[in-house]
Amino acid sequence: MLREILGKRRRERSALLSAATACARWGWPVVPGIGIAAWAGTCGCGQDDCPLPGAHPDTPPPPDPDTPVLPRTAGSARPPLMAASADERMVRWWWSRFPDAPVVLATGVRVAALSVPAEAGVRALRQLDTLGVRTGPVTVAPGRYGFLVRPYALDELADLLDRYGLNRYGSVPFTLRCHGPGGFLALPPSRVPGGPLRWAVAPRPGDVSGASAPWLPHVSDLVRTLVDTCHSVTHVRRSA
């Protein structure tokens, strides 16, 4: 039994390192995530009601002053999001120190993302396939789907959300999250309390000759469908 447990841990750590170094080779900056506290199964940041348990960098949003935060031991701090790197040597060194750390992608420069509730993500993939719209990599986390896209400017995204959300529905779905400049997204096979992340659509090599980074769609290719499916899921829940 112990041999099986140790073998599984080695395989999980090897998969995390492989994912992190693949991102580095693609030019995607990553940083070790805070991870899950050993044995407790809660977020390593010590915040009991952490909104992204285990799946954020070591710079979480300021907690509620009334919420106690447990101190961490010396040497347990991961590098902050601003230190995210695509240098493979740095990435390997980080994961030698934190072999169980989630792979957290820094968004906004080389890659960005939009994420939606899982039900909306499943519908969006089906609808995009019907429309013949190609997607890039798509992550699956407990309760969320993340659609990776080319970097976008916030004012560009705001115009798209006004056009496809505000002008058509009177609102922008609050369940649609933007992972743009200064943001982040945890990537598979990172593990969070709800289980390991996985790919709904795995990264594929780019179309450009000699390009190693996965192909990414423009945000305008996906945003209308994501807005539509978020609204449809919310409407169905309210009607139930």
N, C-alpha and C positions, 0 to 999 in steps of 0.2 A: 504493500500500500504506500509506504513512504517513498519507495523508488518511483512509483507512478506519479505521486504528487510532485516530486522533484523534477521528473521528466517533463511534466506538464508546465511547470514554472519555467524551465529552460526554454521550452518551445514558445511560450508566451513572450518571454523577454527577447528571444531572437526575432520574433515577428514584429515587436515594437521597434527594435533597432533597425530592422530591414525597412519598415515603413518610414522611419525618420530619415534614414540615409537616402531612400528613394526620393523623398521630398527635396533633400539638399541637392541631389543630382538634377532635379527638375528646376532648381532655382527658387523653390518655394521655402520661405523662411519659417522655421519651426522653433519651438521651445518646449522643454519638458513641462507638462502640466502638473498641477498640485497633487493629483491622484487621490486614492482612497486610503484612509488611515488603516494601518494593519489591525486586523481582528475586529475593529469596531465597525467597519463597513460604511463609515460616514466620510464626508469630505475632509481631506487633509488640512483644509484651512481652519478647521475647528469651529466653524460657524454652523450651529445646529440646523438653521433653516436656509442653508446655502442654496441659491436658485439653480446653480449648475454644479452639483456635487461631483468633485473629482475631475471635471472637464474644463477647468479654467486655469490660466497662468497663476503664478504666485503673487498676483496683484489684483485680488478681487475687488469689486465695488465696495466702498466704505460700508461697513455693517451698521445696523441700527444700534445707536448708543445704548439702548436698553437690552441688547442681546449679548450675552457673555461670549467671548471668544477665547478658546483654550490656547495657551501658549505652546509654541512648537519647540522642539529640542534644537540645540545649537547644531548647525551644519545641515539642517533639514530644508532650508530655504532654497527654492529653485530660482533660476534667473527670471527676471521680469519679462513681460511681453516685449518691451522696447529692446531687449537684447536678442530677440529672435534672429536666427542666422540660417543661411543656406551653405555655410562652410562645412563640408562633410567632416573635417577633422574635429571641429568644435562640436558638431552634433554627436559624433561618436564618443567624445569625451563626456558630454553631458549624460548620455545614456549609460556610460560605464559607471557614473556616479549614482544615477537614478534609473536603474534598469526596468523598474515597473511603472515609470511615469507615462501618462498619456501623451500622445503626439498632438500638440496644439499648434495649429497653423495660424500664423499672423496674416491677416487679410488686409487688402487694400493696395498693395504694391505690385505683386506678381499674380495674385489670384484673389478673388472675392467670392461671396456666397450669399444666397438667400435661403432661409430655412422656414419650414411650415409644419403644422401638426402632421402626424403620421398619416391620418386618413386623407388629408388634403394632398400629401405627397404621393400617395398611391394613386389617387384620382388624376393628379397632374401628370404623372408618368404615363398613365394609360391614355390620357387625352393628347399629350404631346406626340405619342407614338401614332395615334390615329391621324393627327394632323401632318405627320411626316417631319416633325421638328426634332432635330438631333439635340440630345442633351450631352453635357459633359459628365464628369464623375458626380455621383449622388450618394451621400452618406445616409446611414440609418442609425439613429440613436434612439434610446427609449422615448417614444412619444414624438419624435421629430425626424424630418427628412431635410437634409441640407443639399442644395443644388449649387455646385461650384460653377462660377462664371468668370469672365475676364474682369479685371479691375474696372470699377466705375466711379465717377464723381458723385458726390452726394446730391448735388443740384440736378444732375442728369437723372438719378433715380427718383428724386422728388417729382420731376416733371412727368415721368412715367407713371408714378403712383397717382398723381393728380388726374392724368388722362384715363387710366384704366380702373382706378378706384373711386376717387372723389367725384369725378364727372359722371360715372356710370352707376355707382351705388350710393353716392352721398357720403362715403367714408372710405378710409383705407383700413383693411383688416388688421386688427391689433395682434392677431396671431402670426402675422408675417414678420419675421425678424431679418434685419439687414446686417450682414457681416462685411462691412466695407472698410474704409480707411480707419486705422486704429482699432479694428476689431479682431476677433479670433473665432476659430471653429476647431473642435476636437475631431481628429480623424481616426478611422479604423487602423488597427484593432484595439484602440484604447478601451479600457474597462472602466465603467462607472457603476454605481450601485445597482442600476437596473439591468446590467449585463454588458457584454462587449459590443462596441460599435462594429458595423459591417458596411459593405458597399452594396447598394441597390444597383448601381451602375459603376463598375470598376474603372479606374483610370486607364485610358488607352493612349498609345503613342500619338503624337501630333501628326497632322497631315503634311507639314512642311518637310521637305527632304532634309534629313540630318537632325531634325528637331527631336529631342528626347522628352520634353515636357508634354503631358497630356493635352489634347485639344480641349478648348473651353469655348462655350457659346457666349454671345453678347447678352448682357442682362435684358435687353429689349426683346430677345427671342423668347424669353420665358416668363417675364413678369406678368403679362396679361393672364396667362393660364394659371399662374400661382395665385393671383388676386381672385380670379373666378372660383377656383376650387376652395380657397379659404372662405370666401363668402358663402359658397354652397354648403360647406360643412357646418358653418355657424348657423345658417338658416335652418338646416335640418335639425340641429340640436335644439334650437329655440322652438321649433314646431312640435318636437316630440313631447 
